[in-house]
Amino acid sequence: MTTIERSLSPDQSVGAWVTADYRLAALFERNGIDFCCGGDKPLSQACAEHGVDLETLLAETRQITATANGGEQYDQWTLDFLADYIVNQFHNPGRQIMPQIADYAATVAAVHGAAHPETVAIAELWPHVQGDMGMHTQREELLVFPYIKRLARSQEEGVAPKPLATGTLADLIETLEAEHDATGDALAEIARLSGGYAPPADACTTYRTLYALLAQFDAATKKHVHLENNILFPKAIRLEKALLAAQPA
């Protein structure tokens, strides 16, 4: 039995398994199991819903996790460090790649749309993804992440945190997770339209570049959402509750 099996069971969430070893994300994705937006489902339930044999999947997890995990243990990082990591590794690169995808999508749709109408649908979907992600990351950077950092500092200093002006962190995160779901649905539709980002035989260089960038963005977004939904947000909510509960009545 591997270390991960000793600490986890099929009744625990898919997100918990990927948090323990991110190498499992690729395995779950190959089997159609959502580890980011749907990461709160028990692994056994996710397997049942997707017609995946649980014992076969567990055997594959043992093969993957048999060697020491050389990846980052994101759940061991401090909340403020993880928030900065998400901004630097996902928000900032996303701001660079999204306009590039928009330009390529428009060009490909104009040139190849008659023969490949799916490219027109992708070009029409993309501005919604880009706009929603832009507003979403801005809300995180201007409001949610600074508050999470204040919580981390309050814990270190042993002082009560300054509360949000309205509501709780859980209220804000509920909205953010709904936005994650909407973006995930849009990217899933783009993946379906593109046949899993597989360019056709007659695709030009621009066409192939578009699908490569979309695949890159999709993979990065799934990891981005996993780090927030399954690690950063739950830990921050628990910390806020603990700090507020510790305040004198």
URPELIN-V150727 format. One record per residue. N is the residue number from 1. RES is the residue in three letters. PHI is phi in whole degrees, 0 to 359 (* if undefined). OMEGA is omega as a letter, one per 30 degrees, with the letter a starting at -180 (999 if undefined). Layout:
BEGIN
n=N res=RES phi=PHI omega=OMEGA
n=N res=RES phi=PHI omega=OMEGA
END
This chain:
BEGIN
n=1 res=MET phi=* omega=a
n=2 res=THR phi=281 omega=l
n=3 res=THR phi=301 omega=a
n=4 res=ILE phi=294 omega=l
n=5 res=GLU phi=290 omega=l
n=6 res=ARG phi=289 omega=a
n=7 res=SER phi=260 omega=a
n=8 res=LEU phi=229 omega=l
n=9 res=SER phi=226 omega=l
n=10 res=PRO phi=299 omega=l
n=11 res=ASP phi=279 omega=l
n=12 res=GLN phi=271 omega=a
n=13 res=SER phi=291 omega=l
n=14 res=VAL phi=301 omega=l
n=15 res=GLY phi=300 omega=l
n=16 res=ALA phi=294 omega=l
n=17 res=TRP phi=295 omega=a
n=18 res=VAL phi=290 omega=l
n=19 res=THR phi=297 omega=a
n=20 res=ALA phi=291 omega=l
n=21 res=ASP phi=204 omega=a
n=22 res=TYR phi=295 omega=l
n=23 res=ARG phi=299 omega=l
n=24 res=LEU phi=287 omega=a
n=25 res=ALA phi=302 omega=a
n=26 res=ALA phi=295 omega=l
n=27 res=LEU phi=297 omega=a
n=28 res=PHE phi=296 omega=a
n=29 res=GLU phi=295 omega=l
n=30 res=ARG phi=299 omega=a
n=31 res=ASN phi=264 omega=l
n=32 res=GLY phi=75 omega=a
n=33 res=ILE phi=264 omega=a
n=34 res=ASP phi=282 omega=a
n=35 res=PHE phi=256 omega=a
n=36 res=CYS phi=253 omega=a
n=37 res=CYS phi=295 omega=l
n=38 res=GLY phi=258 omega=a
n=39 res=GLY phi=288 omega=a
n=40 res=ASP phi=273 omega=l
n=41 res=LYS phi=281 omega=l
n=42 res=PRO phi=300 omega=a
n=43 res=LEU phi=301 omega=a
n=44 res=SER phi=299 omega=l
n=45 res=GLN phi=293 omega=l
n=46 res=ALA phi=299 omega=l
n=47 res=CYS phi=297 omega=a
n=48 res=ALA phi=299 omega=a
n=49 res=GLU phi=293 omega=a
n=50 res=HIS phi=253 omega=l
n=51 res=GLY phi=65 omega=a
n=52 res=VAL phi=259 omega=l
n=53 res=ASP phi=289 omega=a
n=54 res=LEU phi=297 omega=a
n=55 res=GLU phi=295 omega=l
n=56 res=THR phi=295 omega=l
n=57 res=LEU phi=296 omega=l
n=58 res=LEU phi=297 omega=l
n=59 res=ALA phi=296 omega=l
n=60 res=GLU phi=292 omega=l
n=61 res=THR phi=296 omega=l
n=62 res=ARG phi=296 omega=l
n=63 res=GLN phi=295 omega=a
n=64 res=ILE phi=291 omega=a
n=65 res=THR phi=266 omega=a
n=66 res=ALA phi=295 omega=l
n=67 res=THR phi=267 omega=a
n=68 res=ALA phi=302 omega=a
n=69 res=ASN phi=281 omega=l
n=70 res=GLY phi=274 omega=a
n=71 res=GLY phi=279 omega=a
n=72 res=GLU phi=285 omega=l
n=73 res=GLN phi=265 omega=a
n=74 res=TYR phi=299 omega=a
n=75 res=ASP phi=288 omega=l
n=76 res=GLN phi=267 omega=a
n=77 res=TRP phi=281 omega=l
n=78 res=THR phi=291 omega=a
n=79 res=LEU phi=297 omega=a
n=80 res=ASP phi=294 omega=l
n=81 res=PHE phi=293 omega=a
n=82 res=LEU phi=295 omega=l
n=83 res=ALA phi=299 omega=l
n=84 res=ASP phi=296 omega=l
n=85 res=TYR phi=299 omega=a
n=86 res=ILE phi=298 omega=l
n=87 res=VAL phi=298 omega=a
n=88 res=ASN phi=288 omega=a
n=89 res=GLN phi=267 omega=a
n=90 res=PHE phi=233 omega=a
n=91 res=HIS phi=296 omega=a
n=92 res=ASN phi=295 omega=l
n=93 res=PRO phi=298 omega=l
n=94 res=GLY phi=298 omega=l
n=95 res=ARG phi=296 omega=l
n=96 res=GLN phi=277 omega=a
n=97 res=ILE phi=280 omega=a
n=98 res=MET phi=297 omega=l
n=99 res=PRO phi=296 omega=l
n=100 res=GLN phi=296 omega=l
n=101 res=ILE phi=298 omega=l
n=102 res=ALA phi=301 omega=a
n=103 res=ASP phi=295 omega=a
n=104 res=TYR phi=296 omega=a
n=105 res=ALA phi=297 omega=l
n=106 res=ALA phi=296 omega=a
n=107 res=THR phi=295 omega=a
n=108 res=VAL phi=296 omega=l
n=109 res=ALA phi=297 omega=a
n=110 res=ALA phi=292 omega=a
n=111 res=VAL phi=273 omega=a
n=112 res=HIS phi=249 omega=a
n=113 res=GLY phi=300 omega=a
n=114 res=ALA phi=295 omega=a
n=115 res=ALA phi=277 omega=a
n=116 res=HIS phi=228 omega=a
n=117 res=PRO phi=298 omega=l
n=118 res=GLU phi=297 omega=l
n=119 res=THR phi=291 omega=l
n=120 res=VAL phi=292 omega=l
n=121 res=ALA phi=297 omega=l
n=122 res=ILE phi=295 omega=a
n=123 res=ALA phi=296 omega=l
n=124 res=GLU phi=282 omega=l
n=125 res=LEU phi=285 omega=a
n=126 res=TRP phi=300 omega=a
n=127 res=PRO phi=303 omega=l
n=128 res=HIS phi=292 omega=l
n=129 res=VAL phi=299 omega=a
n=130 res=GLN phi=298 omega=a
n=131 res=GLY phi=294 omega=a
n=132 res=ASP phi=295 omega=l
n=133 res=MET phi=293 omega=l
n=134 res=GLY phi=298 omega=l
n=135 res=MET phi=292 omega=a
n=136 res=HIS phi=296 omega=a
n=137 res=THR phi=293 omega=l
n=138 res=GLN phi=295 omega=l
n=139 res=ARG phi=297 omega=l
n=140 res=GLU phi=296 omega=a
n=141 res=GLU phi=286 omega=a
n=142 res=LEU phi=270 omega=a
n=143 res=LEU phi=234 omega=a
n=144 res=VAL phi=286 omega=a
n=145 res=PHE phi=295 omega=l
n=146 res=PRO phi=301 omega=l
n=147 res=TYR phi=292 omega=l
n=148 res=ILE phi=298 omega=l
n=149 res=LYS phi=293 omega=l
n=150 res=ARG phi=295 omega=l
n=151 res=LEU phi=299 omega=a
n=152 res=ALA phi=297 omega=l
n=153 res=ARG phi=293 omega=l
n=154 res=SER phi=298 omega=l
n=155 res=GLN phi=295 omega=a
n=156 res=GLU phi=296 omega=a
n=157 res=GLU phi=270 omega=a
n=158 res=GLY phi=69 omega=l
n=159 res=VAL phi=240 omega=l
n=160 res=ALA phi=288 omega=l
n=161 res=PRO phi=284 omega=l
n=162 res=LYS phi=286 omega=a
n=163 res=PRO phi=290 omega=l
n=164 res=LEU phi=295 omega=a
n=165 res=ALA phi=296 omega=l
n=166 res=THR phi=222 omega=l
n=167 res=GLY phi=70 omega=l
n=168 res=THR phi=239 omega=l
n=169 res=LEU phi=300 omega=l
n=170 res=ALA phi=300 omega=l
n=171 res=ASP phi=297 omega=l
n=172 res=LEU phi=296 omega=a
n=173 res=ILE phi=292 omega=l
n=174 res=GLU phi=301 omega=l
n=175 res=THR phi=293 omega=a
n=176 res=LEU phi=297 omega=a
n=177 res=GLU phi=291 omega=l
n=178 res=ALA phi=296 omega=l
n=179 res=GLU phi=293 omega=l
n=180 res=HIS phi=302 omega=a
n=181 res=ASP phi=299 omega=a
n=182 res=ALA phi=296 omega=l
n=183 res=THR phi=294 omega=l
n=184 res=GLY phi=299 omega=l
n=185 res=ASP phi=296 omega=a
n=186 res=ALA phi=294 omega=l
n=187 res=LEU phi=293 omega=l
n=188 res=ALA phi=296 omega=l
n=189 res=GLU phi=293 omega=l
n=190 res=ILE phi=295 omega=l
n=191 res=ALA phi=298 omega=l
n=192 res=ARG phi=294 omega=a
n=193 res=LEU phi=300 omega=a
n=194 res=SER phi=272 omega=a
n=195 res=GLY phi=64 omega=a
n=196 res=GLY phi=75 omega=l
n=197 res=TYR phi=62 omega=l
n=198 res=ALA phi=258 omega=a
n=199 res=PRO phi=292 omega=l
n=200 res=PRO phi=288 omega=a
n=201 res=ALA phi=299 omega=a
n=202 res=ASP phi=269 omega=a
n=203 res=ALA phi=291 omega=l
n=204 res=CYS phi=276 omega=a
n=205 res=THR phi=299 omega=l
n=206 res=THR phi=297 omega=l
n=207 res=TYR phi=301 omega=a
n=208 res=ARG phi=294 omega=l
n=209 res=THR phi=296 omega=l
n=210 res=LEU phi=304 omega=a
n=211 res=TYR phi=292 omega=l
n=212 res=ALA phi=294 omega=l
n=213 res=LEU phi=293 omega=l
n=214 res=LEU phi=297 omega=l
n=215 res=ALA phi=297 omega=l
n=216 res=GLN phi=297 omega=a
n=217 res=PHE phi=294 omega=l
n=218 res=ASP phi=299 omega=a
n=219 res=ALA phi=297 omega=l
n=220 res=ALA phi=295 omega=a
n=221 res=THR phi=294 omega=l
n=222 res=LYS phi=296 omega=l
n=223 res=LYS phi=291 omega=l
n=224 res=HIS phi=305 omega=a
n=225 res=VAL phi=294 omega=l
n=226 res=HIS phi=301 omega=a
n=227 res=LEU phi=297 omega=l
n=228 res=GLU phi=279 omega=a
n=229 res=ASN phi=296 omega=a
n=230 res=ASN phi=259 omega=a
n=231 res=ILE phi=232 omega=a
n=232 res=LEU phi=298 omega=a
n=233 res=PHE phi=294 omega=l
n=234 res=PRO phi=299 omega=l
n=235 res=LYS phi=293 omega=a
n=236 res=ALA phi=293 omega=l
n=237 res=ILE phi=297 omega=l
n=238 res=ARG phi=297 omega=l
n=239 res=LEU phi=294 omega=l
n=240 res=GLU phi=301 omega=a
n=241 res=LYS phi=299 omega=a
n=242 res=ALA phi=295 omega=a
n=243 res=LEU phi=291 omega=l
n=244 res=LEU phi=291 omega=l
n=245 res=ALA phi=292 omega=a
n=246 res=ALA phi=279 omega=l
n=247 res=GLN phi=290 omega=l
n=248 res=PRO phi=295 omega=a
n=249 res=ALA phi=294 omega=999
END
